[in-house]
Amino acid sequence: MESTKTKILRLLRCQEGYLSGQEMCEKLGVSRTAVWKYMKQLKEEGYEIQAVQNKGYQLVEAPDVLGESEIKSRLDTKWAGREVCFLEEVDSTNTQAKRMAEEGAPSGTLVVADMQVKGKGRRGRMWTSPKGSAIYMTLMLRPQIKPERASMLTLVMGLSVVQAIRETLKVDTCIKWPNDVVLNKKKLVGILTEMNAQMDYIEYLVIGIGINANMCDFPEELKDKATSLRMELGYPVNRAKIIAQTMKTFEHNYEIFEKTQDLSELTEAYQEVLANYDQPVRVLEPGHEYSGIARGINAQGELLVEREDGTVAEVYSGEVSVRGLYSYV
């Protein structure tokens, strides 16, 4: 059930011009006094709301605040993110989502935090997670697919994040296969998928997404490798808007994936935003390294690498790392 605050934000966002207090009372089934109290609360949280006598209320500007009501009021999905757990601080959104999955939370539950104290990256690395500047979120799913197909959902999410940022901010983000989103050859987004599975079915799966949204700076060792949307655009972005658009795009792409249980109908869209496409790459396979040209992905999400002898290798994301020869990408 949506809270009254969520409903008020949604009404204000959908309204062109002013929304009268009387109309709001009727739609929400609350008193004028209750509406006034919610408006006062929203103003204290940083929302700029204009109140004009005999006209009503108008949302002039929404701050970059994260919270359950702010995220839910922007959502336009059937199931992705409809259940939101927002926390000011958490060890890791992936860990929290797994806890909730164990307690029976429904598929599509979204965990969002303003700060992580034990953020996780690939291969057990720590993910820098300062407060108030990035997007840390995890979507929990209970997919009806075989465990060996789960890695493809990382690619579905990577595509969805790129499409969401492009749609929201009109910036040409790209995917560095399999699970990084890059902008101007620097890392912008990391994605980490973890699952709890039996031999032949998945109990639940969590996809963690970390987006460098409003960072103004990075530690010295990351300056040439990482960037943020704010640093690239020159102004702060609204994190809740990006979260809501990512959920909408993922839901659409996931439903396409669900029909075929592979990436056959998403391959073209994926390759359009693939930074590695037709680029020299070096495949770092344990005990065996080789160079080649990336020729896109197949229906299983494997990277097709054309070697110097003309043969094409199918590179599985769980086994190797791929590096661009001339840059981070």
Backbone torsions as a table, in degrees:
resi	resn	phi	psi	omega
1	MET	NA	135.4	177.8
2	GLU	-77.1	142.9	176.4
3	SER	-75.1	163.6	178.6
4	THR	-62.4	-37.6	180.0
5	LYS	-62.6	-41.3	177.7
6	THR	-61.9	-44.9	-178.5
7	LYS	-63.1	-39.2	178.9
8	ILE	-63.7	-45.9	178.8
9	LEU	-61.3	-41.3	179.8
10	ARG	-63.9	-44.1	179.0
11	LEU	-61.1	-44.1	-179.4
12	LEU	-64.9	-37.9	-179.9
13	ARG	-68.8	-34.1	-177.3
14	CYS	-81.3	-15.1	-172.9
15	GLN	-87.3	130.1	170.1
16	GLU	-91.2	122.1	-176.5
17	GLY	81.8	-150.2	-174.1
18	TYR	-90.3	147.2	174.7
19	LEU	-113.4	121.3	-175.9
20	SER	-69.5	148.7	178.7
21	GLY	-60.1	-38.2	-179.5
22	GLN	-63.1	-43.6	179.8
23	GLU	-64.1	-38.7	179.1
24	MET	-64.9	-43.1	178.6
25	CYS	-58.7	-43.8	-177.8
26	GLU	-67.3	-41.0	-178.7
27	LYS	-70.5	-31.9	-175.7
28	LEU	-98.5	-16.8	-178.1
29	GLY	69.7	36.0	178.8
30	VAL	-127.5	170.0	-177.8
31	SER	-82.4	165.4	176.0
32	ARG	-60.7	-38.0	179.8
33	THR	-63.0	-41.9	179.6
34	ALA	-63.3	-43.0	178.3
35	VAL	-59.7	-46.2	179.8
36	TRP	-58.9	-41.1	-179.9
37	LYS	-65.4	-42.1	178.2
38	TYR	-65.0	-39.6	178.6
39	MET	-62.0	-41.7	179.1
40	LYS	-62.5	-43.8	179.6
41	GLN	-62.3	-44.6	-179.6
42	LEU	-64.0	-39.4	177.7
43	LYS	-63.4	-39.6	178.6
44	GLU	-64.8	-28.3	179.1
45	GLU	-81.5	-5.6	175.9
46	GLY	110.4	-0.8	177.4
47	TYR	-73.9	134.8	177.1
48	GLU	-94.1	107.1	-177.4
49	ILE	-120.1	124.3	179.6
50	GLN	-91.3	129.8	177.6
51	ALA	-118.6	120.4	-179.0
52	VAL	-123.6	129.2	-178.5
53	GLN	-59.0	136.8	-178.9
54	ASN	69.2	1.8	176.4
55	LYS	-115.9	-48.7	179.3
56	GLY	120.8	-143.8	-173.4
57	TYR	-118.5	147.7	175.7
58	GLN	-140.7	132.4	176.6
59	LEU	-81.8	112.5	-177.1
60	VAL	-88.1	-45.9	-178.5
61	GLU	-151.6	140.0	177.1
62	ALA	-109.1	131.9	-179.9
63	PRO	-75.8	169.4	174.3
64	ASP	-82.6	72.0	175.7
65	VAL	-108.3	142.2	173.9
66	LEU	-104.9	142.6	178.6
67	GLY	178.4	162.9	-176.9
68	GLU	-58.7	-45.8	-177.4
69	SER	-65.6	-42.5	-179.3
70	GLU	-62.2	-45.7	-178.7
71	ILE	-67.0	-49.3	-176.9
72	LYS	-62.5	-35.5	-178.0
73	SER	-68.5	-17.0	179.9
74	ARG	-99.3	-12.3	-174.6
75	LEU	-70.9	139.4	175.9
76	ASP	-134.9	61.7	-176.1
77	THR	-131.0	164.8	176.1
78	LYS	-87.8	-41.5	-176.2
79	TRP	-139.6	-26.9	-176.5
80	ALA	-72.2	112.9	178.6
81	GLY	80.4	6.9	179.7
82	ARG	-65.8	-29.2	171.0
83	GLU	-99.9	115.8	-178.1
84	VAL	-115.8	130.4	171.0
85	CYS	-113.7	110.4	178.6
86	PHE	-105.5	133.6	179.0
87	LEU	-131.1	136.0	176.5
88	GLU	-61.8	-38.8	-177.9
89	GLU	-146.2	141.6	-179.3
90	VAL	-149.4	158.1	175.6
91	ASP	-63.4	-55.2	175.2
92	SER	-157.1	138.9	-178.8
93	THR	-65.1	-32.6	176.3
94	ASN	-62.8	-44.9	-179.6
95	THR	-63.1	-43.1	179.0
96	GLN	-64.0	-41.6	179.4
97	ALA	-64.0	-37.0	177.6
98	LYS	-66.9	-39.3	176.6
99	ARG	-59.3	-46.7	-177.5
100	MET	-67.0	-35.4	176.8
101	ALA	-62.5	-42.1	179.1
102	GLU	-63.4	-28.9	-179.4
103	GLU	-88.4	3.1	174.7
104	GLY	97.1	15.2	179.1
105	ALA	-60.1	146.7	-177.5
106	PRO	-73.6	155.2	174.8
107	SER	-58.1	138.4	-177.8
108	GLY	97.7	-1.6	177.3
109	THR	-64.7	134.1	-179.0
110	LEU	-115.1	128.6	175.3
111	VAL	-108.1	127.0	179.4
112	VAL	-127.9	137.8	177.3
113	ALA	-132.2	150.8	176.5
114	ASP	-84.5	-18.0	-179.7
115	MET	-156.3	141.6	174.2
116	GLN	-116.9	139.3	177.3
117	VAL	-101.9	-15.1	176.9
118	LYS	-137.6	51.0	179.5
119	GLY	-60.0	143.5	-175.7
120	LYS	-117.0	139.9	172.4
121	GLY	-115.0	-167.3	179.7
122	ARG	-68.3	153.4	176.4
123	ARG	53.7	34.2	174.0
124	GLY	76.7	8.2	-179.8
125	ARG	-71.4	153.2	175.1
126	MET	-79.0	147.4	177.4
127	TRP	-114.5	118.5	-178.4
128	THR	-61.1	126.4	-170.8
129	SER	-135.3	67.6	179.6
130	PRO	-69.1	162.5	-175.4
131	LYS	-79.5	144.0	167.8
132	GLY	69.8	13.4	-174.8
133	SER	-132.9	-14.4	-175.9
134	ALA	-128.7	174.8	174.8
135	ILE	-108.2	119.8	173.9
136	TYR	-119.7	112.8	-178.8
137	MET	-146.0	154.5	177.8
138	THR	-138.5	130.0	176.5
139	LEU	-103.0	128.0	178.9
140	MET	-101.1	132.4	-179.2
141	LEU	-128.3	155.2	171.3
142	ARG	-123.9	71.9	-172.7
143	PRO	-75.0	144.0	178.0
144	GLN	-90.5	61.3	179.7
145	ILE	-133.0	162.3	177.3
146	LYS	-71.0	144.6	-177.7
147	PRO	-53.0	-34.4	-177.5
148	GLU	-68.5	-11.9	178.2
149	ARG	-93.3	-6.1	-173.4
150	ALA	-60.9	-35.3	-176.6
151	SER	-61.4	-24.7	179.4
152	MET	-65.4	-26.6	-179.3
153	LEU	-68.6	-24.6	173.3
154	THR	-62.9	-40.9	179.4
155	LEU	-69.7	-37.4	177.3
156	VAL	-61.6	-42.1	179.1
157	MET	-68.7	-40.4	177.9
158	GLY	-58.1	-45.8	177.3
159	LEU	-60.9	-43.2	-177.3
160	SER	-64.0	-41.9	179.8
161	VAL	-64.2	-45.4	178.8
162	VAL	-59.3	-47.7	-179.4
163	GLN	-63.2	-39.1	-179.2
164	ALA	-65.6	-43.7	-179.6
165	ILE	-68.2	-40.5	177.6
166	ARG	-62.2	-42.6	-178.9
167	GLU	-67.2	-42.5	-174.8
168	THR	-77.2	-41.5	-170.3
169	LEU	-118.6	-5.3	179.5
170	LYS	58.2	42.6	174.5
171	VAL	-117.6	142.7	-173.2
172	ASP	-83.9	72.6	173.0
173	THR	-73.6	153.8	-179.7
174	CYS	-135.3	168.2	177.1
175	ILE	-102.8	130.2	166.0
176	LYS	-97.8	107.6	-175.8
177	TRP	-54.1	138.7	0.1
178	PRO	-97.3	-19.0	-165.6
179	ASN	-142.1	25.5	173.3
180	ASP	-118.1	145.7	171.2
181	VAL	-108.7	131.8	-175.4
182	VAL	-122.1	156.1	177.0
183	LEU	-141.1	125.1	-176.4
184	ASN	50.4	43.6	174.8
185	LYS	66.7	18.8	175.4
186	LYS	-124.2	151.8	-176.9
187	LYS	-72.7	131.4	179.6
188	LEU	-115.2	-34.3	-173.9
189	VAL	-138.3	138.4	171.3
190	GLY	-116.8	143.9	-179.5
191	ILE	-129.0	132.4	-179.9
192	LEU	-133.3	119.3	179.5
193	THR	-106.0	133.1	176.6
194	GLU	-133.4	150.4	179.7
195	MET	-142.9	159.6	172.6
196	ASN	-116.2	113.6	-173.3
197	ALA	-138.6	153.4	168.2
198	GLN	-94.3	-175.6	-176.5
199	MET	-57.6	-41.1	-171.7
200	ASP	-121.7	5.6	175.4
201	TYR	-153.2	159.1	-179.5
202	ILE	-99.5	125.5	175.5
203	GLU	-74.2	-47.6	173.2
204	TYR	-162.1	162.7	-178.6
205	LEU	-141.7	140.9	177.9
206	VAL	-122.4	135.9	177.2
207	ILE	-116.8	112.0	179.7
208	GLY	-93.7	135.9	-179.9
209	ILE	-127.4	124.5	174.8
210	GLY	-115.4	118.7	-177.8
211	ILE	-116.3	124.2	175.8
212	ASN	-75.5	95.5	-173.5
213	ALA	-91.8	-67.7	-171.2
214	ASN	-117.0	23.9	173.5
215	MET	-64.3	142.9	177.0
216	CYS	-103.5	-12.8	-175.9
217	ASP	-160.1	163.5	177.2
218	PHE	-133.8	157.0	174.7
219	PRO	-56.6	153.4	-175.2
220	GLU	-50.0	-40.6	-175.5
221	GLU	-71.8	-12.8	-179.1
222	LEU	-108.5	-7.8	-172.0
223	LYS	-58.0	-35.9	-178.2
224	ASP	-90.2	-1.7	-177.3
225	LYS	-115.1	-26.2	-173.1
226	ALA	-122.3	154.0	175.7
227	THR	-146.2	173.5	177.2
228	SER	-130.7	162.2	178.0
229	LEU	-62.1	-40.2	-179.8
230	ARG	-63.6	-42.5	-179.4
231	MET	-65.1	-35.8	-178.3
232	GLU	-79.1	-37.2	-175.6
233	LEU	-89.7	-26.6	-179.4
234	GLY	89.0	7.3	177.1
235	TYR	-152.4	156.6	-179.4
236	PRO	-70.7	150.6	179.8
237	VAL	-110.9	160.4	178.8
238	ASN	-89.4	113.0	-173.7
239	ARG	-68.5	-38.8	-178.1
240	ALA	-63.8	-34.9	179.2
241	LYS	-64.1	-42.1	179.5
242	ILE	-67.9	-40.4	178.1
243	ILE	-59.7	-48.8	-177.3
244	ALA	-63.2	-41.3	-179.7
245	GLN	-68.9	-35.1	177.4
246	THR	-63.9	-42.7	178.6
247	MET	-63.0	-41.4	-179.9
248	LYS	-63.9	-45.9	-178.2
249	THR	-68.2	-41.0	179.7
250	PHE	-64.3	-44.0	179.9
251	GLU	-56.1	-44.1	179.3
252	HIS	-62.4	-49.6	-177.9
253	ASN	-67.5	-37.0	-179.8
254	TYR	-64.1	-39.9	-179.7
255	GLU	-67.2	-31.4	173.4
256	ILE	-67.9	-45.7	179.0
257	PHE	-60.4	-40.8	-175.8
258	GLU	-60.5	-34.9	-179.1
259	LYS	-65.4	-42.7	-175.1
260	THR	-101.1	-19.4	-175.6
261	GLN	58.3	27.9	170.0
262	ASP	-153.2	-170.7	-175.2
263	LEU	-102.5	16.5	-174.3
264	SER	-56.5	-36.9	-178.0
265	GLU	-93.0	0.1	178.0
266	LEU	-115.2	-5.1	-174.9
267	THR	-57.8	-45.2	-177.2
268	GLU	-63.2	-46.0	179.0
269	ALA	-63.0	-38.9	-179.6
270	TYR	-64.5	-45.5	-176.0
271	GLN	-69.4	-23.9	176.6
272	GLU	-65.0	-26.5	-177.3
273	VAL	-115.3	15.8	-177.2
274	LEU	-84.9	114.4	-178.5
275	ALA	-64.3	-31.7	-177.3
276	ASN	-78.6	-9.0	-170.3
277	TYR	-59.9	125.8	-178.8
278	ASP	58.6	24.2	179.7
279	GLN	-110.2	151.9	175.3
280	PRO	-66.2	134.2	176.7
281	VAL	-134.8	159.0	173.8
282	ARG	-120.0	123.2	-178.6
283	VAL	-92.7	120.7	-178.0
284	LEU	-101.9	85.4	179.7
285	GLU	-94.6	137.9	179.9
286	PRO	-53.0	119.8	178.9
287	GLY	79.9	0.8	-177.1
288	HIS	-158.6	118.3	178.0
289	GLU	-121.0	145.3	175.8
290	TYR	-155.0	159.2	178.9
291	SER	-107.4	159.9	178.1
292	GLY	-176.9	-169.4	177.8
293	ILE	-114.1	127.7	178.7
294	ALA	-73.0	126.4	-177.9
295	ARG	-113.5	28.9	177.9
296	GLY	95.4	-162.8	-178.2
297	ILE	-121.4	161.8	172.8
298	ASN	-100.2	-174.7	-175.4
299	ALA	-66.2	-18.5	178.2
300	GLN	-92.0	-0.1	179.2
301	GLY	84.8	7.9	177.5
302	GLU	-78.4	143.5	178.4
303	LEU	-81.0	128.4	179.1
304	LEU	-91.1	117.6	-177.9
305	VAL	-117.3	118.2	177.9
306	GLU	-84.9	115.9	-178.0
307	ARG	-80.1	171.8	-176.7
308	GLU	-62.0	-27.2	179.9
309	ASP	-86.3	4.5	176.4
310	GLY	92.7	-11.0	177.9
311	THR	-77.2	154.4	-178.0
312	VAL	-113.4	122.4	177.9
313	ALA	-95.2	143.6	174.9
314	GLU	-102.2	110.1	-172.5
315	VAL	-96.6	122.9	-179.1
316	TYR	-93.0	131.7	-171.1
317	SER	-62.3	-27.8	-177.1
318	GLY	-75.4	-15.1	-172.0
319	GLU	-100.0	-28.5	-167.8
320	VAL	-137.8	170.7	168.9
321	SER	-114.1	149.0	177.2
322	VAL	-122.2	131.7	179.0
323	ARG	-121.1	141.5	171.0
324	GLY	-73.3	147.6	-176.0
325	LEU	-75.4	-28.1	-170.3
326	TYR	-115.5	-0.1	-178.0
327	SER	-163.5	-176.1	175.2
328	TYR	-56.8	-41.4	-177.5
329	VAL	-66.9	NA	NA
